[in-house]
Amino acid sequence: MKVFVTGASGFVAGAVIPELLKSGHQVVALARSDEAEQKIKKLSSDIEIVIGGLQDLEVLKETAARSDGVIHLGFIHDFSKFEESCLIDREATVTMLDAIKGTNKPYVQTSGTLMLPPGTVATETSEKLTSGMGALRAQTEDIVLSYKDKGVRALAVRLPPTVHGKSDKGFMATFINVAKNSGKSAFIGDGANVWPAVSRWDAGRVYKLALEKGRTGKAYHAVGEQGVETKDIAGAIGQLLVVPTEPIEAAKAPEHFGFLATLFGLHAPVSSKLTREELGWEPKELDLVDDIVKNYETI
């Protein structure tokens, strides 16, 4: 299968693309810059590269149309313009879906578990948030899954807020920098609230399996750990940096963590039971705490 992959130079794609190639698929990769192109080429010389970004709609349309399937990993991670980024993503998404409408080709959308209500264990069939930051991406996911009635084998893979591994530049790297700069690794309150997590290599296998055997109109959870207590995450960061691990009051969390305080304070367990059953997937890589200690950098 010739698979068009957006966001191909990104952290998650660095695990998805090798999985696709290992399984005998061809990859057509979207690169938004020369730097991105060079990064993709390091994965394999067999990858076909097209130059463009998420706002180059003709490129997206043409490349999706001539491919046998699409895995959409691209997103503009600018949280200062989050709504704008979500709307750009939505237009790109609809463009690619329309390009393969009526073909029954697979289309795998990237979503996130933060669109699900916190507080209880969220599943693949839980109701999604209708307000807040997560609602925008939830609406786009709904649009994607509606294409099941338009001749597209449309489905979604939801990633937890922490996709971890060496070279991660996401939330964990930010928390490490906060701890380094403050001289302590903090958790909020008693630190018993949990974050779901997955190794990027385990996530890569979910995407490949979803492409090959995922059911039309379904959402799958690339979640290796249902919930890791934030005090354990803070403890791993403290061990990595050799700084004390300390609790802080919720009222002081925004001053310490910045915009991430609200997220780090969430209790957001997420199940992947249905995903494991339907796709035959089981995570096999390091868990988050061990990965932080063994593979994350202190500078």
C-alpha positions in Angstrom: 0.0 0.0 0.0 1.3 3.5 -0.9 0.6 5.6 2.3 0.6 9.4 2.4 1.9 10.5 5.8 1.7 14.1 6.9 3.8 15.4 9.7 6.4 13.0 8.5 9.4 14.7 10.1 7.7 14.7 13.5 8.4 12.7 16.7 5.5 10.3 16.3 6.1 9.8 12.5 9.6 8.8 13.3 8.1 5.6 14.8 5.1 5.3 12.4 7.1 5.4 9.1 9.6 2.6 10.1 6.6 0.4 11.1 5.0 1.0 7.7 8.2 0.3 5.8 8.9 -2.8 7.8 5.5 -4.2 6.9 6.1 -3.7 3.2 4.2 -0.4 2.6 5.5 2.4 0.5 5.5 5.9 2.1 4.9 9.3 0.5 5.9 11.9 3.1 4.9 15.5 3.3 7.9 17.8 4.2 7.3 21.5 4.9 11.0 22.6 4.7 14.4 21.5 3.5 15.2 20.6 7.1 12.2 18.4 7.4 13.1 16.7 4.1 16.6 15.9 5.3 15.1 14.5 8.5 12.8 12.2 6.6 15.5 11.0 4.3 17.4 9.8 7.4 14.6 7.3 8.0 15.0 5.7 4.6 16.1 6.5 1.1 13.0 4.6 -0.2 10.6 7.3 1.0 9.0 9.5 -1.7 8.9 13.1 -0.5 6.5 15.9 -1.5 7.2 19.5 -0.4 4.4 21.3 1.2 2.6 22.2 4.5 -0.9 21.9 5.8 -2.1 25.0 4.1 -0.9 23.8 0.6 -4.3 22.3 -0.1 -3.6 21.4 -3.8 -0.5 19.4 -2.7 -2.6 17.6 -0.1 -5.4 16.9 -2.5 -3.2 15.6 -5.3 -1.0 13.4 -3.1 -3.9 11.9 -1.2 -5.7 11.1 -4.4 -2.8 9.2 -5.8 -2.1 7.3 -2.6 -3.7 4.1 -1.4 -4.2 5.5 2.1 -3.5 8.4 4.4 -2.1 8.8 7.9 -2.6 12.4 9.0 0.0 13.2 11.8 0.6 16.8 11.0 -0.5 19.6 13.3 0.8 23.2 13.9 1.8 23.0 17.6 1.5 26.7 18.4 -0.6 26.9 21.6 -0.6 30.7 21.4 -2.7 30.2 18.2 -4.4 27.0 19.1 -7.8 27.7 17.6 -6.2 28.9 14.3 -4.1 25.7 14.2 -7.2 23.6 14.7 -9.0 25.3 11.9 -6.0 24.9 9.6 -5.9 21.3 10.5 -9.6 20.9 9.8 -9.4 22.4 6.3 -6.4 20.2 5.5 -8.3 17.1 6.8 -11.4 17.8 4.8 -9.3 18.4 1.7 -7.7 15.0 1.9 -10.9 13.2 2.8 -12.7 14.7 -0.2 -9.8 13.7 -2.4 -10.4 10.0 -1.6 -14.2 10.1 -1.2 -15.9 7.1 -2.7 -12.7 5.0 -3.0 -13.0 3.1 0.4 -9.3 3.9 1.0 -8.2 4.1 4.6 -7.8 7.4 6.3 -6.3 7.6 9.8 -6.7 10.8 11.7 -4.7 11.8 14.7 -6.7 12.9 17.7 -6.0 13.2 21.4 -7.4 11.8 24.6 -7.6 15.3 26.1 -10.8 15.6 24.2 -12.4 13.2 26.6 -13.9 14.2 30.0 -11.4 13.8 32.9 -12.2 12.3 36.3 -13.2 8.8 35.3 -11.6 6.2 33.1 -12.3 7.3 29.5 -12.8 4.6 26.8 -12.8 4.6 23.0 -16.6 5.1 23.1 -16.8 7.8 25.8 -18.6 11.0 25.0 -16.3 13.8 24.0 -16.0 17.3 25.4 -18.2 19.9 23.9 -16.3 22.9 25.2 -12.8 24.0 25.9 -9.6 23.4 24.0 -10.3 19.7 23.4 -13.7 20.4 21.8 -12.2 21.8 18.6 -10.2 18.7 17.8 -13.2 16.6 18.9 -15.3 18.3 16.2 -12.7 17.6 13.6 -12.7 13.9 14.6 -16.4 13.8 14.2 -16.1 15.2 10.7 -13.5 12.5 9.9 -15.6 9.7 11.2 -18.7 10.9 9.3 -16.9 10.0 6.1 -17.6 6.4 6.8 -20.9 7.2 5.0 -19.0 8.8 2.1 -16.9 5.9 0.9 -13.8 6.4 3.0 -12.6 3.9 5.6 -12.2 6.7 8.0 -10.9 6.2 11.6 -9.0 7.9 14.3 -6.1 7.2 16.6 -6.1 9.2 19.8 -2.8 9.9 21.5 -2.4 10.6 25.2 -0.8 13.9 26.2 2.5 12.1 26.8 4.0 10.2 23.9 7.4 9.5 25.3 10.9 8.4 24.1 14.4 9.7 23.4 14.4 13.1 21.6 10.9 13.9 22.9 10.4 17.7 22.8 6.8 17.6 24.1 5.3 18.0 27.6 7.9 15.8 29.4 10.7 17.9 28.0 8.9 21.0 29.2 8.5 19.6 32.7 12.1 18.7 32.8 13.1 22.2 31.9 10.8 23.6 34.6 12.4 21.4 37.1 15.9 22.3 35.9 15.2 26.0 36.1 13.5 25.9 39.5 15.8 23.4 41.1 13.0 21.1 42.1 10.6 18.6 40.5 7.1 19.4 41.6 3.8 17.7 41.6 0.4 19.3 42.5 -1.3 18.5 45.8 -0.8 14.8 46.7 0.2 13.9 43.1 -2.3 11.1 43.0 -3.9 12.3 39.8 -2.8 10.4 36.7 -1.8 11.0 33.1 -2.1 8.4 30.4 1.1 7.7 28.4 2.5 5.7 25.5 6.0 5.0 24.1 6.2 6.5 20.6 7.3 3.0 19.3 4.2 1.4 20.7 2.1 4.3 19.2 3.7 3.6 15.8 2.4 0.1 15.8 -1.1 1.3 16.6 -1.1 3.5 13.5 0.1 0.7 11.3 -2.5 -1.8 12.7 -5.3 0.8 12.4 -4.4 1.4 8.8 -4.4 -2.3 8.0 -7.3 -3.6 10.0 -9.1 -0.7 11.9 -12.8 -0.7 11.6 -14.5 2.2 9.6 -15.8 4.9 11.8 -14.0 3.9 15.0 -11.6 5.6 17.3 -8.6 3.8 18.8 -6.5 4.6 21.8 -2.7 4.5 21.5 -2.4 4.3 25.3 0.2 2.1 26.9 -0.4 3.1 30.5 -3.9 4.0 31.6 -2.6 6.4 34.2 0.8 7.3 35.7 0.6 9.2 39.0 2.0 12.7 38.6 4.1 12.3 41.7 5.8 9.4 40.1 6.4 11.4 36.9 7.9 14.2 39.1 10.0 11.6 41.0 11.5 10.3 37.7 12.4 13.8 36.7 13.9 14.5 40.1 16.0 11.4 39.8 17.1 12.3 36.3 18.1 15.9 37.3 19.2 15.0 40.8 16.9 17.6 42.3 14.4 17.2 45.1 10.8 16.2 44.4 8.3 18.3 46.2 4.6 19.0 46.3 3.2 22.4 45.6 -0.2 23.8 46.3 -2.7 24.0 43.5 -2.9 27.8 43.9 0.8 28.1 43.2 0.9 25.7 40.3 0.3 28.3 37.6 3.3 30.3 38.8 5.5 27.2 38.7 4.3 25.3 35.6 2.8 28.2 33.5 0.0 27.2 31.1 0.7 23.5 31.8 -0.5 23.7 35.4 -4.1 23.0 34.4 -3.2 20.0 32.4 -0.7 18.6 34.9 -3.4 18.9 37.6 -6.0 16.8 35.6 -6.9 13.3 36.7 -7.3 11.8 33.3 -7.1 7.9 33.1 -7.7 6.5 29.7 -8.4 2.8 28.7 -7.2 1.2 25.6 -9.0 -2.1 26.2 -11.1 -2.1 23.0 -8.0 -1.1 20.9 -6.0 -4.0 22.2 -8.8 -6.4 21.6 -9.7 -5.2 18.1 -6.2 -4.6 16.7 -4.4 -7.3 18.6 -2.0 -4.7 20.0 -0.1 -4.8 23.3 2.5 -2.2 24.4 6.0 -3.7 24.8 8.3 -0.7 25.3 9.5 1.0 28.5 6.9 2.7 30.6 7.0 6.4 31.1 8.9 6.6 34.4 11.7 4.2 33.3 11.9 6.0 29.9 12.4 9.4 31.6 15.2 8.0 33.8 17.0 6.1 31.1 16.5 8.0 27.9 15.7 11.7 28.6 18.3 14.4 28.5 19.1 16.9 31.2 20.2 19.7 28.8 
